């Protein structure tokens, strides 16, 4: 199912992202409603740790202006949140935008889900890859998260694993 990504506009996605068809990047996070980035590390590899936001406070009524919203609550990383590590071997490239940075001409981007990919984009076409490196299918990923929009240009076979949540260990 295609959905309009209200977190992504031209300020958060590269220019070519708006004109390219992205497919859903299936992963173990498929049943998760809201995703966030816990860590983004790079060196010899690029490591992206995604976590599932969960309710982190009791429901309450919140008044904004004259409007009252019932059943409101905070969300965040909790003891029961799952965390997934996505690892890309070299070569890779990454672009990150805080979703609060707005472009002068905002546009909506149609993504297949919060984690999407394509094997054909302007970004892929503007980069030259070393043909002598291991078999490599350049793939443009977009992670449209609550706070960030992360674009990764990497191989079509990143490793994905669920990793322990340290908060769960602290709560035991």
Buried (B, 14 or more C-beta within 10 A) or exposed (E): EEEEBEBBBBBBBBEBBBEBEBEBBEBEBEEBEEBBBBEBEBEEBBBBBBBBBBEEEEEEEEEEEEEEEEEBEEBEBBBEBBBBBBBBBBBBBBBBBEBEEEEEEEBEBBBBBBBBBBEEBBBBEEEEEEEEEEEBEBBBBBBBBBEBBBBBBBBEEBEBEEEEBEBBEEEE
